[in-house]
Amino acid sequence: MDEKNEGFRIVITGKGGVGKTTLTSCLARYLAKGETNVLAVDEDPQMNLPYALGLPVEEAAKIIPLNRNLDYIEEKTGVRPGKSWGKMFRLGPRVEDVIGRFGVKVTERLSLLVMGTVVQAAAGCLCAENVLLDSVIRHLSLRKNEAILLDTQAGVEHFGRALVKGFSQCLVVADGTFNALSVARHSAELAREIGIPYVHLVINRVGAGGEEKLKRFDAMMQTDTGELFDRIIVLDAEARFEDLEPNVTRILDDPESGYSKGIAALAATLLEFEMKAPDVTQGRSAS
Protein backbone atom coordinates (compact mmCIF):
# COMPACT_ATOMS: atom_id res chain seq x y z
CA MET A 1 0.00 0.00 0.00
CA ASP A 2 1.29 3.48 -0.86
CA GLU A 3 2.64 5.77 1.87
CA LYS A 4 -0.18 8.25 1.18
CA ASN A 5 -2.72 5.81 2.52
CA GLU A 6 -3.15 6.35 6.25
CA GLY A 7 -5.94 3.79 6.48
CA PHE A 8 -9.55 3.66 5.38
CA ARG A 9 -13.03 2.79 6.61
CA ILE A 10 -15.50 0.87 4.47
CA VAL A 11 -19.15 0.12 5.22
CA ILE A 12 -20.74 -2.98 3.67
CA THR A 13 -24.50 -2.69 3.32
CA GLY A 14 -27.47 -4.08 1.42
CA LYS A 15 -30.63 -6.11 1.68
CA GLY A 16 -30.66 -9.08 4.02
CA GLY A 17 -29.55 -12.41 2.59
CA VAL A 18 -27.40 -11.10 -0.27
CA GLY A 19 -24.08 -12.30 1.14
CA LYS A 20 -22.70 -9.27 3.01
CA THR A 21 -21.08 -11.28 5.78
CA THR A 22 -19.45 -13.74 3.39
CA LEU A 23 -18.08 -10.85 1.36
CA THR A 24 -16.86 -9.00 4.47
CA SER A 25 -15.06 -12.05 5.83
CA CYS A 26 -13.38 -12.93 2.54
CA LEU A 27 -12.37 -9.33 1.84
CA ALA A 28 -10.97 -8.97 5.37
CA ARG A 29 -8.94 -12.15 5.04
CA TYR A 30 -7.68 -11.18 1.59
CA LEU A 31 -6.52 -7.72 2.69
CA ALA A 32 -4.91 -9.14 5.83
CA LYS A 33 -2.87 -11.60 3.76
CA GLY A 34 -1.16 -8.60 2.21
CA GLU A 35 0.35 -5.67 4.06
CA THR A 36 -2.90 -4.25 5.43
CA ASN A 37 -3.95 -4.47 9.07
CA VAL A 38 -7.68 -5.15 9.17
CA LEU A 39 -10.34 -4.61 11.80
CA ALA A 40 -13.59 -6.39 10.90
CA VAL A 41 -16.57 -4.98 12.83
CA ASP A 42 -19.77 -7.00 13.13
CA GLU A 43 -22.88 -4.83 13.53
CA ASP A 44 -25.26 -7.45 12.15
CA PRO A 45 -27.65 -8.78 14.83
CA GLN A 46 -27.10 -12.35 13.60
CA MET A 47 -23.40 -12.03 14.55
CA ASN A 48 -22.16 -14.59 12.02
CA LEU A 49 -18.94 -12.80 11.14
CA PRO A 50 -16.79 -14.58 13.78
CA TYR A 51 -17.75 -17.95 12.31
CA ALA A 52 -17.34 -16.82 8.71
CA LEU A 53 -13.83 -15.56 9.51
CA GLY A 54 -12.86 -19.02 10.72
CA LEU A 55 -12.76 -18.58 14.49
CA PRO A 56 -13.24 -21.94 16.22
CA VAL A 57 -16.93 -22.43 16.93
CA GLU A 58 -16.44 -22.76 20.68
CA GLU A 59 -14.38 -19.53 20.79
CA ALA A 60 -16.83 -17.60 18.61
CA ALA A 61 -19.78 -18.72 20.74
CA LYS A 62 -18.19 -17.18 23.85
CA ILE A 63 -18.01 -13.67 22.38
CA ILE A 64 -20.36 -11.25 24.13
CA PRO A 65 -21.32 -8.40 21.76
CA LEU A 66 -21.00 -4.88 23.08
CA ASN A 67 -24.76 -4.32 23.04
CA ARG A 68 -25.10 -7.12 25.63
CA ASN A 69 -22.08 -6.17 27.71
CA LEU A 70 -24.03 -4.51 30.50
CA ASP A 71 -20.97 -3.77 32.64
CA TYR A 72 -19.24 -1.87 29.82
CA ILE A 73 -22.41 0.02 28.90
CA GLU A 74 -22.88 1.10 32.51
CA GLU A 75 -19.20 2.01 32.87
CA LYS A 76 -19.27 4.24 29.81
CA THR A 77 -22.77 5.75 29.92
CA GLY A 78 -23.57 5.66 33.65
CA VAL A 79 -26.73 3.64 32.98
CA ARG A 80 -27.24 -0.11 33.31
CA PRO A 81 -29.83 -1.31 30.77
CA GLY A 82 -32.93 -2.77 32.37
CA LYS A 83 -32.22 -1.31 35.82
CA SER A 84 -31.84 2.43 35.36
CA TRP A 85 -34.90 3.53 33.43
CA GLY A 86 -35.31 7.30 33.50
CA LYS A 87 -31.77 7.93 34.72
CA MET A 88 -29.66 10.47 32.85
CA PHE A 89 -26.80 8.94 30.86
CA ARG A 90 -23.61 10.33 29.39
CA LEU A 91 -23.72 11.33 25.72
CA GLY A 92 -20.61 10.74 23.63
CA PRO A 93 -18.86 8.36 26.06
CA ARG A 94 -15.13 7.86 25.58
CA VAL A 95 -14.56 4.45 23.98
CA GLU A 96 -10.89 4.56 22.95
CA ASP A 97 -10.28 1.38 24.95
CA VAL A 98 -12.89 -0.72 23.14
CA ILE A 99 -10.52 -2.51 20.72
CA GLY A 100 -7.94 -3.28 23.39
CA ARG A 101 -10.54 -4.70 25.74
CA PHE A 102 -12.91 -6.46 23.39
CA GLY A 103 -11.11 -6.93 20.07
CA VAL A 104 -10.48 -10.56 19.12
CA LYS A 105 -7.29 -11.50 17.32
CA VAL A 106 -8.05 -13.71 14.31
CA THR A 107 -4.64 -13.62 12.61
CA GLU A 108 -1.53 -11.47 13.00
CA ARG A 109 -3.04 -8.72 10.82
CA LEU A 110 -6.75 -9.37 11.31
CA SER A 111 -8.82 -8.45 14.36
CA LEU A 112 -12.55 -8.63 15.04
CA LEU A 113 -14.94 -6.50 17.09
CA VAL A 114 -18.47 -7.81 17.64
CA MET A 115 -20.86 -4.98 18.41
CA GLY A 116 -24.31 -6.34 17.80
CA THR A 117 -26.94 -3.74 17.08
CA VAL A 118 -29.72 -1.87 18.82
CA VAL A 119 -33.09 -3.60 18.62
CA GLN A 120 -36.33 -2.40 20.14
CA ALA A 121 -37.62 -4.79 22.74
CA ALA A 122 -40.85 -4.98 24.70
CA ALA A 123 -38.88 -4.17 27.85
CA GLY A 124 -38.50 -0.57 26.77
CA CYS A 125 -35.94 1.87 25.40
CA LEU A 126 -32.36 0.78 24.86
CA CYS A 127 -30.97 4.31 24.78
CA ALA A 128 -27.75 3.54 26.66
CA GLU A 129 -26.83 0.77 24.21
CA ASN A 130 -27.67 3.05 21.32
CA VAL A 131 -25.40 5.82 22.61
CA LEU A 132 -22.54 3.39 23.23
CA LEU A 133 -22.67 1.70 19.82
CA ASP A 134 -22.99 5.02 18.00
CA SER A 135 -19.91 6.28 19.83
CA VAL A 136 -17.93 3.14 19.01
CA ILE A 137 -18.63 3.44 15.28
CA ARG A 138 -17.88 7.15 15.18
CA HIS A 139 -14.65 6.81 17.15
CA LEU A 140 -13.12 3.74 15.56
CA SER A 141 -9.60 5.08 15.17
CA LEU A 142 -7.52 4.54 12.06
CA ARG A 143 -3.89 3.63 12.27
CA LYS A 144 -1.53 3.83 9.34
CA ASN A 145 -2.05 1.05 6.83
CA GLU A 146 -5.27 -0.16 8.47
CA ALA A 147 -8.64 -1.00 6.95
CA ILE A 148 -11.83 -1.05 9.00
CA LEU A 149 -14.64 -3.08 7.45
CA LEU A 150 -18.10 -2.61 8.97
CA ASP A 151 -20.59 -5.41 8.28
CA THR A 152 -23.98 -3.80 8.91
CA GLN A 153 -27.43 -5.07 9.66
CA ALA A 154 -29.83 -5.32 6.74
CA GLY A 155 -31.56 -2.13 5.71
CA VAL A 156 -30.58 1.54 5.80
CA GLU A 157 -30.88 2.56 9.48
CA HIS A 158 -27.13 3.22 9.75
CA PHE A 159 -27.52 5.88 7.04
CA GLY A 160 -30.57 7.48 8.65
CA ARG A 161 -28.69 7.85 11.95
CA ALA A 162 -25.56 9.02 10.02
CA LEU A 163 -23.53 6.39 11.86
CA VAL A 164 -21.19 5.85 8.93
CA LYS A 165 -20.57 9.49 8.13
CA GLY A 166 -16.82 9.86 7.66
CA PHE A 167 -16.35 6.45 6.08
CA SER A 168 -14.38 6.72 2.83
CA GLN A 169 -16.13 4.03 0.80
CA CYS A 170 -19.40 2.10 0.74
CA LEU A 171 -19.93 -1.34 -0.74
CA VAL A 172 -23.59 -1.89 -1.56
CA VAL A 173 -24.19 -5.62 -2.00
CA ALA A 174 -27.05 -7.01 -4.07
CA ASP A 175 -27.91 -10.13 -5.99
CA GLY A 176 -29.82 -9.92 -9.24
CA THR A 177 -33.28 -9.76 -7.71
CA PHE A 178 -35.57 -6.76 -8.10
CA ASN A 179 -35.86 -6.16 -4.34
CA ALA A 180 -32.12 -6.31 -3.74
CA LEU A 181 -31.36 -3.91 -6.59
CA SER A 182 -34.06 -1.53 -5.37
CA VAL A 183 -32.53 -1.47 -1.89
CA ALA A 184 -29.11 -0.99 -3.47
CA ARG A 185 -30.23 2.13 -5.31
CA HIS A 186 -31.75 3.59 -2.16
CA SER A 187 -28.61 2.77 -0.14
CA ALA A 188 -26.40 4.48 -2.73
CA GLU A 189 -28.49 7.63 -2.62
CA LEU A 190 -28.31 7.76 1.18
CA ALA A 191 -24.56 7.10 1.19
CA ARG A 192 -24.08 10.05 -1.16
CA GLU A 193 -26.29 12.27 1.00
CA ILE A 194 -24.11 11.77 4.09
CA GLY A 195 -20.96 12.45 2.10
CA ILE A 196 -19.31 9.07 1.56
CA PRO A 197 -16.98 9.86 -1.38
CA TYR A 198 -17.00 6.50 -3.14
CA VAL A 199 -19.93 4.13 -3.47
CA HIS A 200 -19.63 0.81 -5.31
CA LEU A 201 -22.19 -1.82 -6.27
CA VAL A 202 -21.25 -5.47 -5.73
CA ILE A 203 -23.55 -7.81 -7.62
CA ASN A 204 -23.17 -11.11 -5.81
CA ARG A 205 -23.94 -14.71 -6.75
CA VAL A 206 -23.95 -14.08 -10.48
CA GLY A 207 -24.54 -17.23 -12.49
CA ALA A 208 -25.08 -17.77 -16.17
CA GLY A 209 -26.97 -14.82 -17.58
CA GLY A 210 -26.90 -13.07 -14.23
CA GLU A 211 -25.43 -9.83 -15.55
CA GLU A 212 -28.49 -9.42 -17.76
CA LYS A 213 -30.66 -9.03 -14.67
CA LEU A 214 -29.29 -5.55 -14.02
CA LYS A 215 -30.11 -4.52 -17.57
CA ARG A 216 -33.66 -5.83 -17.20
CA PHE A 217 -34.01 -4.04 -13.87
CA ASP A 218 -32.89 -0.73 -15.41
CA ALA A 219 -35.23 -1.20 -18.36
CA MET A 220 -38.15 -1.87 -16.01
CA MET A 221 -37.31 1.13 -13.82
CA GLN A 222 -36.35 3.32 -16.78
CA THR A 223 -33.11 4.28 -15.08
CA ASP A 224 -29.36 3.71 -15.21
CA THR A 225 -28.19 2.15 -11.95
CA GLY A 226 -24.57 2.53 -13.02
CA GLU A 227 -24.85 6.32 -12.71
CA LEU A 228 -25.26 5.96 -8.94
CA PHE A 229 -22.02 4.06 -8.45
CA ASP A 230 -18.33 4.69 -8.96
CA ARG A 231 -17.70 1.07 -9.89
CA ILE A 232 -19.76 -2.10 -10.38
CA ILE A 233 -18.07 -5.36 -9.37
CA VAL A 234 -19.49 -8.78 -10.18
CA LEU A 235 -18.88 -11.81 -7.96
CA ASP A 236 -19.52 -15.28 -9.33
CA ALA A 237 -21.93 -17.67 -7.66
CA GLU A 238 -19.94 -20.17 -5.59
CA ALA A 239 -21.59 -23.52 -4.96
CA ARG A 240 -18.83 -24.66 -2.59
CA PHE A 241 -19.80 -22.22 0.16
CA GLU A 242 -22.34 -24.70 1.48
CA ASP A 243 -19.58 -27.24 2.04
CA LEU A 244 -17.12 -24.68 3.44
CA GLU A 245 -19.43 -23.18 6.06
CA PRO A 246 -18.96 -21.73 8.55
CA ASN A 247 -15.38 -20.77 7.53
CA VAL A 248 -16.22 -19.52 4.06
CA THR A 249 -12.87 -17.72 3.76
CA ARG A 250 -11.30 -21.05 2.80
CA ILE A 251 -12.49 -20.30 -0.74
CA LEU A 252 -9.49 -17.96 -0.96
CA ASP A 253 -7.21 -21.01 -0.92
CA ASP A 254 -8.44 -21.77 -4.45
CA PRO A 255 -6.89 -19.20 -6.79
CA GLU A 256 -8.97 -20.58 -9.67
CA SER A 257 -12.29 -19.85 -7.95
CA GLY A 258 -14.26 -17.17 -9.76
CA TYR A 259 -15.34 -15.78 -6.38
CA SER A 260 -11.73 -15.59 -5.18
CA LYS A 261 -10.74 -13.74 -8.34
CA GLY A 262 -13.64 -11.36 -7.78
CA ILE A 263 -12.52 -10.63 -4.21
CA ALA A 264 -9.00 -9.87 -5.49
CA ALA A 265 -10.45 -7.48 -8.07
CA LEU A 266 -12.65 -5.85 -5.43
CA ALA A 267 -9.68 -5.33 -3.09
CA ALA A 268 -7.71 -3.75 -5.92
CA THR A 269 -10.62 -1.42 -6.65
CA LEU A 270 -10.87 -0.28 -3.03
CA LEU A 271 -7.15 0.41 -2.80
CA GLU A 272 -7.27 2.27 -6.12
CA PHE A 273 -10.01 4.59 -4.89
CA GLU A 274 -8.33 5.12 -1.53
CA MET A 275 -5.35 6.57 -3.36
CA LYS A 276 -7.71 9.24 -4.72
CA ALA A 277 -9.28 9.99 -1.34
CA PRO A 278 -6.89 12.76 -0.18
CA ASP A 279 -7.94 14.84 -3.20
CA VAL A 280 -11.68 14.28 -2.79
CA THR A 281 -13.62 15.66 0.17
CA GLN A 282 -17.19 15.22 -1.02
CA GLY A 283 -19.39 13.96 -3.81
CA ARG A 284 -18.54 11.55 -6.59
CA SER A 285 -15.35 11.10 -8.50
CA ALA A 286 -15.01 9.77 -11.98
CA SER A 287 -14.52 6.04 -12.08
C-alpha positions in Angstrom: 0.0 0.0 0.0 1.3 3.5 -0.9 2.6 5.8 1.9 -0.2 8.3 1.2 -2.7 5.8 2.5 -3.2 6.3 6.2 -5.9 3.8 6.5 -9.6 3.7 5.4 -13.0 2.8 6.6 -15.5 0.9 4.5 -19.1 0.1 5.2 -20.7 -3.0 3.7 -24.5 -2.7 3.3 -27.5 -4.1 1.4 -30.6 -6.1 1.7 -30.7 -9.1 4.0 -29.5 -12.4 2.6 -27.4 -11.1 -0.3 -24.1 -12.3 1.1 -22.7 -9.3 3.0 -21.1 -11.3 5.8 -19.5 -13.7 3.4 -18.1 -10.9 1.4 -16.9 -9.0 4.5 -15.1 -12.0 5.8 -13.4 -12.9 2.5 -12.4 -9.3 1.8 -11.0 -9.0 5.4 -8.9 -12.1 5.0 -7.7 -11.2 1.6 -6.5 -7.7 2.7 -4.9 -9.1 5.8 -2.9 -11.6 3.8 -1.2 -8.6 2.2 0.4 -5.7 4.1 -2.9 -4.2 5.4 -3.9 -4.5 9.1 -7.7 -5.2 9.2 -10.3 -4.6 11.8 -13.6 -6.4 10.9 -16.6 -5.0 12.8 -19.8 -7.0 13.1 -22.9 -4.8 13.5 -25.3 -7.5 12.2 -27.6 -8.8 14.8 -27.1 -12.3 13.6 -23.4 -12.0 14.6 -22.2 -14.6 12.0 -18.9 -12.8 11.1 -16.8 -14.6 13.8 -17.8 -18.0 12.3 -17.3 -16.8 8.7 -13.8 -15.6 9.5 -12.9 -19.0 10.7 -12.8 -18.6 14.5 -13.2 -21.9 16.2 -16.9 -22.4 16.9 -16.4 -22.8 20.7 -14.4 -19.5 20.8 -16.8 -17.6 18.6 -19.8 -18.7 20.7 -18.2 -17.2 23.9 -18.0 -13.7 22.4 -20.4 -11.2 24.1 -21.3 -8.4 21.8 -21.0 -4.9 23.1 -24.8 -4.3 23.0 -25.1 -7.1 25.6 -22.1 -6.2 27.7 -24.0 -4.5 30.5 -21.0 -3.8 32.6 -19.2 -1.9 29.8 -22.4 0.0 28.9 -22.9 1.1 32.5 -19.2 2.0 32.9 -19.3 4.2 29.8 -22.8 5.7 29.9 -23.6 5.7 33.6 -26.7 3.6 33.0 -27.2 -0.1 33.3 -29.8 -1.3 30.8 -32.9 -2.8 32.4 -32.2 -1.3 35.8 -31.8 2.4 35.4 -34.9 3.5 33.4 -35.3 7.3 33.5 -31.8 7.9 34.7 -29.7 10.5 32.8 -26.8 8.9 30.9 -23.6 10.3 29.4 -23.7 11.3 25.7 -20.6 10.7 23.6 -18.9 8.4 26.1 -15.1 7.9 25.6 -14.6 4.4 24.0 -10.9 4.6 23.0 -10.3 1.4 24.9 -12.9 -0.7 23.1 -10.5 -2.5 20.7 -7.9 -3.3 23.4 -10.5 -4.7 25.7 -12.9 -6.5 23.4 -11.1 -6.9 20.1 -10.5 -10.6 19.1 -7.3 -11.5 17.3 -8.0 -13.7 14.3 -4.6 -13.6 12.6 -1.5 -11.5 13.0 -3.0 -8.7 10.8 -6.7 -9.4 11.3 -8.8 -8.4 14.4 -12.5 -8.6 15.0 -14.9 -6.5 17.1 -18.5 -7.8 17.6 -20.9 -5.0 18.4 -24.3 -6.3 17.8 -26.9 -3.7 17.1 -29.7 -1.9 18.8 -33.1 -3.6 18.6 -36.3 -2.4 20.1 -37.6 -4.8 22.7 -40.9 -5.0 24.7 -38.9 -4.2 27.8 -38.5 -0.6 26.8 -35.9 1.9 25.4 -32.4 0.8 24.9 -31.0 4.3 24.8 -27.7 3.5 26.7 -26.8 0.8 24.2 -27.7 3.1 21.3 -25.4 5.8 22.6 -22.5 3.4 23.2 -22.7 1.7 19.8 -23.0 5.0 18.0 -19.9 6.3 19.8 -17.9 3.1 19.0 -18.6 3.4 15.3 -17.9 7.2 15.2 -14.7 6.8 17.2 -13.1 3.7 15.6 -9.6 5.1 15.2 -7.5 4.5 12.1 -3.9 3.6 12.3 -1.5 3.8 9.3 -2.0 1.0 6.8 -5.3 -0.2 8.5 -8.6 -1.0 6.9 -11.8 -1.1 9.0 -14.6 -3.1 7.4 -18.1 -2.6 9.0 -20.6 -5.4 8.3 -24.0 -3.8 8.9 -27.4 -5.1 9.7 -29.8 -5.3 6.7 -31.6 -2.1 5.7 -30.6 1.5 5.8 -30.9 2.6 9.5 -27.1 3.2 9.8 -27.5 5.9 7.0 -30.6 7.5 8.7 -28.7 7.8 11.9 -25.6 9.0 10.0 -23.5 6.4 11.9 -21.2 5.9 8.9 -20.6 9.5 8.1 -16.8 9.9 7.7 -16.4 6.5 6.1 -14.4 6.7 2.8 -16.1 4.0 0.8 -19.4 2.1 0.7 -19.9 -1.3 -0.7 -23.6 -1.9 -1.6 -24.2 -5.6 -2.0 -27.0 -7.0 -4.1 -27.9 -10.1 -6.0 -29.8 -9.9 -9.2 -33.3 -9.8 -7.7 -35.6 -6.8 -8.1 -35.9 -6.2 -4.3 -32.1 -6.3 -3.7 -31.4 -3.9 -6.6 -34.1 -1.5 -5.4 -32.5 -1.5 -1.9 -29.1 -1.0 -3.5 -30.2 2.1 -5.3 -31.7 3.6 -2.2 -28.6 2.8 -0.1 -26.4 4.5 -2.7 -28.5 7.6 -2.6 -28.3 7.8 1.2 -24.6 7.1 1.2 -24.1 10.1 -1.2 -26.3 12.3 1.0 -24.1 11.8 4.1 -21.0 12.5 2.1 -19.3 9.1 1.6 -17.0 9.9 -1.4 -17.0 6.5 -3.1 -19.9 4.1 -3.5 -19.6 0.8 -5.3 -22.2 -1.8 -6.3 -21.2 -5.5 -5.7 -23.6 -7.8 -7.6 -23.2 -11.1 -5.8 -23.9 -14.7 -6.8 -24.0 -14.1 -10.5 -24.5 -17.2 -12.5 -25.1 -17.8 -16.2 -27.0 -14.8 -17.6 -26.9 -13.1 -14.2 -25.4 -9.8 -15.5 -28.5 -9.4 -17.8 -30.7 -9.0 -14.7 -29.3 -5.6 -14.0 -30.1 -4.5 -17.6 -33.7 -5.8 -17.2 -34.0 -4.0 -13.9 -32.9 -0.7 -15.4 -35.2 -1.2 -18.4 -38.1 -1.9 -16.0 -37.3 1.1 -13.8 -36.3 3.3 -16.8 -33.1 4.3 -15.1 -29.4 3.7 -15.2 -28.2 2.1 -12.0 -24.6 2.5 -13.0 -24.9 6.3 -12.7 -25.3 6.0 -8.9 -22.0 4.1 -8.4 -18.3 4.7 -9.0 -17.7 1.1 -9.9 -19.8 -2.1 -10.4 -18.1 -5.4 -9.4 -19.5 -8.8 -10.2 -18.9 -11.8 -8.0 -19.5 -15.3 -9.3 -21.9 -17.7 -7.7 -19.9 -20.2 -5.6 -21.6 -23.5 -5.0 -18.8 -24.7 -2.6 -19.8 -22.2 0.2 -22.3 -24.7 1.5 -19.6 -27.2 2.0 -17.1 -24.7 3.4 -19.4 -23.2 6.1 -19.0 -21.7 8.5 -15.4 -20.8 7.5 -16.2 -19.5 4.1 -12.9 -17.7 3.8 -11.3 -21.0 2.8 -12.5 -20.3 -0.7 -9.5 -18.0 -1.0 -7.2 -21.0 -0.9 -8.4 -21.8 -4.4 -6.9 -19.2 -6.8 -9.0 -20.6 -9.7 -12.3 -19.9 -8.0 -14.3 -17.2 -9.8 -15.3 -15.8 -6.4 -11.7 -15.6 -5.2 -10.7 -13.7 -8.3 -13.6 -11.4 -7.8 -12.5 -10.6 -4.2 -9.0 -9.9 -5.5 -10.4 -7.5 -8.1 -12.6 -5.9 -5.4 -9.7 -5.3 -3.1 -7.7 -3.8 -5.9 -10.6 -1.4 -6.6 -10.9 -0.3 -3.0 -7.1 0.4 -2.8 -7.3 2.3 -6.1 -10.0 4.6 -4.9 -8.3 5.1 -1.5 -5.4 6.6 -3.4 -7.7 9.2 -4.7 -9.3 10.0 -1.3 -6.9 12.8 -0.2 -7.9 14.8 -3.2 -11.7 14.3 -2.8 -13.6 15.7 0.2 -17.2 15.2 -1.0 -19.4 14.0 -3.8 -18.5 11.5 -6.6 -15.3 11.1 -8.5 -15.0 9.8 -12.0 -14.5 6.0 -12.1 
